Amino acid sequence: DMVLSDMVMPAGMDGLDLARQLRERCHDLPIVLMTGYSAAAGAGGEGGFTVLRKPFKLEDLVASLNLGLPKAS
């Protein structure tokens, strides 16, 4: 129903690449990216995705779920 992915992942593809590919296939899929790195957070936000900064509280995660919807162009 939704994707919650870390931005930094091993083996080449990162969370932003994953999010872009998923958004191409499923335009309505809510996607929230999470990271503990500021540079990655900026890249995800510029890519039009909701970014949740680690560490986060459960309330922050819940609030981000509605924000994970695709942004209108």
Secondary structure as GFF3:
##gff-version 3
##sequence-region A 1 73
A	DSSP	beta_strand	3	6	.	.	.	ID=ss1
A	DSSP	alpha_helix	15	25	.	.	.	ID=ss2
A	DSSP	beta_strand	31	35	.	.	.	ID=ss3
A	DSSP	alpha_helix	38	46	.	.	.	ID=ss4
A	DSSP	beta_strand	50	53	.	.	.	ID=ss5
A	DSSP	alpha_helix	58	67	.	.	.	ID=ss6
###
